[in-house]
């Protein structure tokens, strides 16, 4: 007997990835029709559909009317398609009329961490190729989520970012369609450990001991890259932190995303009171690991210091 939409939604909200896969397969044609009606034939329409599948992974637990999941999925695609036309918001969101999320909307990572399917999701992300996994983590779990920002962080053309994301989304969506019901490793413990490590490093850095952190957790030949800026080794990172401390800049860990040998920290940068625009409001630390030690750090500012305040027109 074929299961109805409502039953599949309930199962998906309980953590059954195969049920969500069945829902997406059932409604994929209608979702694609919506994208084509707004965007016409082309890669943008396929992007809108694949993005909607990732959004469904993140937000299926927030569907209040299981019988309305079809319109909910189509609304996500419609919003994604309109966003593509406007190019105003880089990350797709789903806000159909019957969806009323909390006033403080969770990040995609927070939504997944609260959802029962998070273990399957992170298992699936971990199965992607290193390049596909990196762009997926940046796109859906960081502030550097636009194609242009991802291209800057990864040092590749925007077209390459689009290609890798398309491949990753297809892999994730295909995995959902054939999802096994077997349990996957609980990611909570490893995620908590990464948070503790990050907080410990920031605490040491704020106490002037960042050089010790680098000696203990970086390879001696590690590379530091600042897109559009300097490039060097561990000494560049130590000098940069020392310069920030001397200027009175404080750093606070805000987000941690990890999978395999990719570790992302997002930090708030707090400028000194007497120079409130000294630095950008935040930084993304993309750390590529080898045997648990940093082999490459890319330091990226999603918002540049010069963009914090624009001069008033004359």
N, C-alpha and C positions, 0 to 999 in steps of 0.2 A: 504494500500500500504506500502510495506516494505521500510524503509528509508535506503538510501545508506550510506556508510562509511563517505563520505565527509559531508553530512548533519548532521550526528550524531556528528562528530568532531566539527562542528560549534556550535551546541547546547551545547556540553560539554564545549567548551571554553567560552560560555556565562553563564555557571554556572549550567547547567542541569545535575545533578548527574545521573539521570536515563539514559540519553543518553550515558554517559561514561560506565555505567553498561551494556548497550546493546552492545556497542563496545567490551568490554572485554569478554562478553559471546559469541559473534560471533567469536572471534579470539582465545579463550582459547585453543581449541584443537590444533591449529597450534602452539601456544606458547609452549604448553606442548611437542609437537613433537620435537621442537628445543631443549628444555632442555634435553629430553631423548636421543637425538642424540649425545649430548656433554657429558652428565653425566651418562647416563644409568639409569636403574630403581633404585629408592631409594628416601630418604627424601631430598637429595640435589636438585634433579630435581624439586620437588614440591616447595621447598624454592625459587628456581630461578623464577618460574612462579608467585608465590604469591608476591615476592618482586617486580616483574615487574608491578603488578597491583598497588602497592603503588607508584612506580615511575610514572606510568601513571597519578595517582591523582595529583602528584606534578608538572608534566611537560606537561600535555596535552595542556596548553595554549601556549606552545612553538613550537607546531607542525606547520610547515610552509606549508606543502602540505597535506591537509586533505585526499586526495585520496591515500596517501602513509602511512596511519596510520597502516595498517596491517604489512608491512615490518618494520615500526618503532617499533611496539610492539615486533616483533620477534627479532629485533636487541637488544632491552633491555634484553630480555631473554638470548640471545647468550652472551652478555657481562657479565651478571650476572653469567652465567654458566662458562665462562672462568675465571672470578674472583674467583669463588669457586675452580677451579682447581689450580690457582696460589696462592690463599690465600694471595694476596698482598694488596687488598683494601677492608675494611670491609663494605663500603656502596655502593650499586649498583648505577651505573650511566648509562645514555643512551646517546651515542654519535654516532648515525648512520651518514652516509655520508652527508645526506641532513640537519642534525641538526647542526647549528652553533650558540651556545649560546654566551652570552656576555663574554668578556675577564675576567670579575670578576664574576664568576659563583655564583648565589645566593645559600644560604643554603636552604635545604628543607623547613624550616619554612618560609623563605623569599618568596620562590616560592609560597607556599600555601597562605601566607598572601596577595600576589598580585593577587591571583586567585579568581574568583567569587565563587568557590566551597569551600572556606576555612570554611565557616560556617557549611556546611554539614559535612566536614571532622572532625572538632573539635567536632561537635555534636556526630558523630559516635564514635570517640575516647572516648568521655565521657560516652558512653554506655557500654564500655568494663568493665570487672571486674577490680578491683584495681590493681591486679598483672599483668594482660595483658596490661592494660593502661600504667603502669610504664615502662615495657620493650619496648613498642612501642614508647613512648616518648624518651627514651634513644637511641633506635636504629636509629630513623629517625630525631630526632631534637636536638641531642647533639653530642659532640665530643667523648663521651664514648660510641661508637657505635658498637664496635666489641663484639662478644659473650663473649669473655674473660673479657672485661671491664665491660659489663653489669652484668656478674656473680659476679665480685668483688664488684660492687656498691650495688647489691641486696643481696649479701651474700648467693647465691644459686649456685648449680652446673651448668656448661655450658649446660648440657642436659636439665635442667629445663628451662633455657633461651630459648633454641631452641623450646621446647614444647609450652611455653607460646607465643612466637612469631608466631608459626604456627597457634595456636588457634586464636590469634588476627588478623592475616592477613586473615584467612578464614572468620572471622566475618566481617571485613571491606569489603572484596570482595563480600561476600554474601549480605551485606547491599547495596552495589552498584547495584547488580543485581536487587534488589527490591526497589531501592531508590524512595522515594516519591518526588514529585515536590514541596511540600510545603516548604516555607521558614523556616529557622532555625534562632535562635537568633544570632545577629551580635556579633562576638567575638572581634571586634576592640576595643570597649570601655573597656572591661574587660582586654584585653591585654595591652592597654595603661596604665591602672591603675596599673597593676602588674609591668610594667616598671618604673613608677614613684615611687612606693614603693621601688623597688630594688635600684634605684639611691639614694633615700633618705637614705636608710640604709647604703649604701657604703659611702656616704658623711659623715654621723655621725660617722661611724667606722674610717674613715681617720682623723677625728677630735678628736679621742680618746674617743668617747662616745658609743662604742659598748656595754658596760655594760648596758647602758640605753636602747638600742635596745633590748637586751636580756630580761631585766626586763619587758618591755612593750609588747613584741610580742612572748615570749616563755612561755610555761607552766613551773612551778617551778620544775617539775619532768621530764622535757624533757631530752632526751638522745642524746649525740653526739658520732658518730662512725667514725673512720678513718680506712678504710679497710687495714689490715695488720699493724695497728698502735694502738694508744691508744683509750680508750673508757671511757666516763665519762658523766658528766652532763653539765649544762650551764656554770659552772665555767671553764671547759676545753676550751670551745669556746672563752670565754672572755680572758683567759690566752694566748691562741694561737694568737688571734688578737693583744694583747698587745705585745707579743714577736715579731711579724712581724713588728709592728710599730716601736719598739725600734731598730730593725735591719735596718730600712729604707725602708722596703718593702711597695710598694703602690699597691692598688687594684683598678681595673677598671671593671665595669659591661659590659659584651660583649653580652650576650644572656639571654633571659628569656623565659621559656616554662612553661605553667600552664594549668592544667585541673583538676577540682574538688579539691580534697585535696592533690594534688601533685604539688609542685612548684619547678622548677629547675632554678638555676642561674648558668651561666658560667662566670667566671671572668678571666681577664688577671692579672697576678702577675708580677710586675715590680721590679726587684732586684735593690739594690742600686748600683750606678756607680762604687764604689770601690770594689764591690763583685758581679759581673754580673751573677754568677751562684749560688747565695745564695739559690734560690728557683726554683721550677718548673715554666714553663711559664704560667701555668693556673691552675684553680681549678673548679671543679663542686660541687655545693652545692645542694644536693637533700634534700628538706625539705618536710616532711610529716606533714600535718596540721590536727588540730582538732578544729573546731569552729573558724577557721581563725588564730589560734596560732600554733607555731611550737611545735610538740610533739617529733620529731626526726629529727636530721640533720646528713646526711652522707656526709662527705667531702672527695672528691676523686680527685686525680691528674692524668688525662689521660696520662701525660708524667711525669715520676719521675725525680727528680733533677739529679740523677746519670746518666740519659739517655741523658741529654742535650748535653754533649760533651764527646765522647769516647776518651780515650787516643790513641795516634798514635801508631801503631805496632812497636815493637822494631826492 
